[in-house]
Amino acid sequence: MDARPDLVLLLGDSLADVPFGTRLQPGPVAAVLSGLREAAPVVGVMGNHDWHVDGEGVRAAFEAAGLPVLEEQAVPVLDGRLWLAGVGDLWMRTPSVPAALAAVPAGAPTILLTHNPDVVLDVPASVPLVVAGHTHGGQLRLFGRPLHTISRTQGNRWTAGWYPAERLFISAGIGTSSLPLRTVTPEVPVLVLRSG
């Protein structure tokens, strides 16, 4: 809120069923996150853990709280100056980048939201920025290396931060997955975009 962003992007895994953790319900989580709308418009995608908890329930709660969830959809934001496109989670859905971009006018500045960064391999060069979550930055790292393999197909190719060759930014996020342990510093990154 203090950063006064123009947009807030939710990149999935807002809920997770973590052993020894507190099981949260979608409604109260959506209610808390809806407070972000006081700062800026909020748009998101769902992650694999949202689907593990209760995918349809999470989506319904978020949308009822005024938090749009994109899945193979695109919406104009900032008075039409920018488009946000979003795809479903790679592990739990069948994401289609072409379907997500279908409504975007040719040449319109676009950000593609995906939970899983592996989707970047399907994104055309006309999309200047892809933002993702999913990795938790590796969550548990020893000597700078993740203790587990993040991606079934890409290994630990993309863990967190900016990857200019792919036009990909991955947020390490703030939570945990599977185990309530984390050695990676939590983050709520603020990206500053400038026209080329």
C-alpha positions in Angstrom: 0.0 0.0 0.0 2.8 2.4 0.8 4.3 1.9 -2.6 1.2 3.5 -4.2 1.2 1.2 -7.2 -0.8 1.7 -10.4 -1.7 -2.0 -10.4 -1.5 -4.9 -8.0 -0.9 -8.3 -9.5 -1.7 -11.5 -7.6 0.3 -14.4 -9.0 -1.4 -17.4 -7.3 -0.9 -19.7 -4.3 -2.9 -17.3 -2.1 -3.9 -20.3 -0.2 -2.0 -23.5 0.5 -2.6 -26.6 2.5 0.7 -26.7 4.4 1.3 -29.5 6.9 1.4 -28.1 10.5 0.1 -24.8 9.1 -3.3 -23.2 9.6 -5.8 -24.1 7.0 -7.4 -20.9 5.8 -10.7 -20.6 4.0 -11.0 -18.7 0.7 -13.5 -16.1 1.9 -11.5 -14.5 4.7 -8.3 -14.5 2.5 -10.1 -12.8 -0.3 -11.6 -10.3 2.1 -8.1 -9.3 3.4 -6.7 -9.1 -0.1 -9.6 -7.0 -1.3 -8.2 -4.2 0.9 -5.5 -3.8 -1.7 -8.1 -2.3 -4.0 -7.7 0.9 -1.9 -4.3 1.3 -3.4 -4.9 0.3 -7.0 -6.8 -2.1 -9.3 -6.1 -5.7 -8.4 -6.0 -8.5 -11.0 -4.7 -12.1 -10.5 -4.3 -15.7 -11.6 -4.6 -18.8 -9.6 -1.9 -21.2 -8.6 -1.6 -24.9 -8.2 -2.1 -24.7 -4.4 -5.2 -22.6 -4.8 -6.6 -25.5 -6.9 -5.4 -28.1 -4.3 -7.3 -26.3 -1.6 -10.5 -25.6 -3.5 -10.0 -24.1 -7.0 -13.6 -23.2 -7.7 -14.2 -21.9 -4.2 -11.0 -19.8 -4.3 -12.0 -18.3 -7.6 -15.6 -17.6 -6.5 -14.4 -15.9 -3.2 -11.9 -13.7 -5.0 -14.3 -12.6 -7.7 -17.0 -12.0 -5.0 -14.5 -9.7 -3.2 -13.9 -7.7 -6.4 -10.6 -9.4 -7.3 -10.8 -10.5 -10.9 -9.0 -13.8 -11.7 -7.9 -14.2 -15.3 -7.8 -17.6 -17.0 -7.3 -17.5 -20.8 -8.6 -13.9 -20.7 -7.3 -10.4 -21.1 -8.6 -7.1 -19.8 -7.6 -3.4 -20.5 -6.4 -1.5 -17.5 -5.2 2.0 -16.7 -7.8 3.6 -19.0 -6.9 1.2 -21.8 -3.2 2.1 -21.9 -2.2 -1.4 -20.9 -3.6 -4.9 -21.3 -3.3 -7.7 -18.7 -3.6 -11.3 -20.0 -3.7 -14.3 -17.7 -3.5 -18.0 -18.2 -4.5 -21.0 -16.0 -2.0 -22.8 -13.9 0.3 -25.1 -15.9 0.0 -28.1 -13.5 -3.7 -28.0 -12.7 -5.3 -26.5 -15.8 -4.6 -26.3 -19.6 -3.2 -22.9 -20.2 -3.5 -21.4 -23.6 -1.4 -18.2 -24.3 -3.1 -17.7 -27.7 -6.6 -17.8 -26.1 -5.4 -15.4 -23.4 -4.1 -12.9 -26.0 -7.0 -13.3 -28.4 -8.8 -10.1 -27.4 -5.7 -8.0 -27.1 -5.5 -5.4 -30.0 -2.5 -5.8 -32.2 0.4 -3.8 -30.9 -1.2 -3.0 -27.5 1.3 -3.0 -24.6 0.6 -6.3 -22.7 1.7 -8.0 -19.5 1.0 -11.7 -19.3 0.3 -13.1 -15.9 1.0 -16.8 -15.2 1.5 -18.7 -12.0 4.1 -21.1 -13.4 7.0 -19.4 -15.2 7.4 -22.4 -17.6 4.5 -20.9 -19.6 7.0 -18.2 -20.8 8.2 -20.7 -23.5 4.8 -20.3 -25.2 4.6 -16.4 -25.1 5.2 -14.6 -28.3 7.9 -11.9 -28.5 5.2 -9.3 -29.0 4.5 -9.5 -25.2 7.1 -7.4 -23.5 6.7 -8.7 -20.0 5.6 -12.0 -18.4 5.2 -12.1 -14.6 5.0 -15.3 -12.6 5.1 -16.7 -9.1 5.1 -20.4 -8.1 8.8 -20.9 -7.3 8.8 -19.2 -3.9 12.4 -18.2 -5.0 13.4 -21.8 -4.3 12.0 -21.5 -0.8 14.7 -23.6 0.9 18.2 -22.8 -0.4 21.6 -24.0 0.8 24.7 -22.1 -0.5 22.4 -20.2 -2.9 21.0 -23.4 -4.5 17.4 -24.6 -4.1 17.2 -27.9 -2.2 14.6 -29.3 -4.6 13.8 -29.2 -8.3 11.3 -26.5 -9.0 10.1 -27.4 -12.4 9.3 -30.8 -13.9 10.6 -29.7 -17.3 13.0 -26.8 -16.7 14.6 -27.8 -13.5 15.9 -24.7 -11.6 16.3 -22.6 -14.8 14.1 -19.9 -13.4 13.8 -19.3 -9.7 13.3 -15.6 -9.0 14.0 -12.2 -10.3 14.4 -10.8 -13.8 15.3 -12.9 -16.8 15.7 -10.4 -19.7 16.2 -12.9 -22.5 12.7 -14.3 -21.7 11.2 -11.0 -20.7 10.2 -12.8 -17.5 10.0 -11.6 -13.9 9.4 -14.1 -11.1 8.4 -13.0 -7.7 9.6 -15.1 -4.8 6.4 -14.1 -2.9 5.9 -14.3 0.8 4.6 -17.7 1.7 5.7 -21.3 1.8 4.7 -24.5 0.0 4.6 -28.1 1.2 6.7 -27.3 4.3 6.3 -24.3 6.6 10.0 -23.5 6.2 11.7 -20.8 4.1 15.2 -19.5 3.9 14.5 -17.2 0.9 13.7 -13.6 1.9 10.0 -12.9 1.3 9.3 -10.1 -1.1 6.5 -8.0 -2.5 8.4 -6.5 -5.5 7.5 -3.2 -7.1 8.2 -3.1 -10.8 8.6 0.2 -12.6 7.6 0.0 -16.3 8.7 2.6 -18.8 7.8 2.8 -22.5 10.5 1.9 -24.9 
